Amino acid sequence: MCQYSSDESGLVKDWHISHYVCRAVGGVGLIIIEATSVDPDGRISPNDLGIWSDQHIEGLRKLTDAIHKNGAKVAIQLAHAGRKSKAASSPVAPSAIRFSEDYHEPAQLDKAEIAKLVEHFSEAAKRSVLAGFDAIEIHAAHGYLINEFLSPLTNKRDDEYGGDLEKRVRFLKEVVESVKAEIPSTMPIIVRVSASDYYEGGNEVEDVVKILNLVPGIDLVDVSGGGVMPENHVKAFAGYQLDNAFKIKKGTGLPVIGGGLITTYPLAEYAVNTKCDLVFIGRQLLREPYWPLRAAKEADVDLEWPFQYERAK
């Protein structure tokens, strides 16, 4: 959940510390922080966090230390917005196709530029280790750069990075391989995917299963959807991503994170018992930072509370 609370520097600010620590105090098990760009021109907005420089490590280390002290694990989401960057005056993409009239037309990446972006992801992974993160999530969803390579709607290349599915997956494979080379063997790699483009001619969940099966080194799949095209054809309802999460779990054999407008304990419990291994909570945690404490109470689980709040237990 992007906070848009940095500046051109991409550095961690006081808001990030207070925001994420609050969710750790509230009982979240794993916090995956907002999209953190591996390149200044890969930011979704000019106010996104960055990890394109060693200067970012100190602030991110302060953030992970604070989260750990309050009982949660924390992953970083490494991202590049591609053609959906509003921070870049000249955005880049696999093909020169504009997202909408509100965005600049992107320049098509050449192979040398693609190799450089893979290197940016690996360098960001190295910094993530130094900053104390417990896991790395590679953002390959929501119409951002990696997703643009994966989708036939946005990848019209005729070289080894475009065309059939095996070629469209090449960039993701190279990113995962490069990230894995820079992190401890025990550090999990999560990949966030759009299980469906929700658009005619785009990827469907069966295609995403094939994509994931072509990429070694993934430990966990975070299942979302949409974002590739500006038209929104998603019929959202409570738990609307769970069926796709289950299909990816069955089709790949990998553990999955599922969700989609989950706001209640019974639905979260249903999800992990029938559809997925972990549940992501987004908007509800913006509304209610201590939602896990309330969910535990509803589940009749005697979860340890911060001693400062025990009188309210």
Sequence and secondary structure as in RCSB ss.txt:
>XXXX:A:sequence
MCQYSSDESGLVKDWHISHYVCRAVGGVGLIIIEATSVDPDGRISPNDLGIWSDQHIEGLRKLTDAIHKNGAKVA
IQLAHAGRKSKAASSPVAPSAIRFSEDYHEPAQLDKAEIAKLVEHFSEAAKRSVLAGFDAIEIHAAHGYLINEFL
SPLTNKRDDEYGGDLEKRVRFLKEVVESVKAEIPSTMPIIVRVSASDYYEGGNEVEDVVKILNLVPGIDLVDVSG
GGVMPENHVKAFAGYQLDNAFKIKKGTGLPVIGGGLITTYPLAEYAVNTKCDLVFIGRQLLREPYWPLRAAKEAD
VDLEWPFQYERAK
>XXXX:A:secstr
       TT    HHHHHHHHHHHHTT SEEEEEEEESSGGG SSTTSEE SSGGGHHHHHHHHHHHHHTT EEE
EEEE  GGG SS SS EESS   S TTS   EE  HHHHHHHHHHHHHHHHHHHHTT SEEEEEE TTSHHHHHH
 TTT    STTSSSHHHHTHHHHHHHHHHHTTS TTS EEEEEES   STTS  HHHHHHHHHT TT  EEEEE 
  SSSS      TTTTHHHHHHHHHHH   EEEESS  SHHHHHHHHHHT SEEE  HHHHH TTHHHHHHHHTT
      GGGGGG 
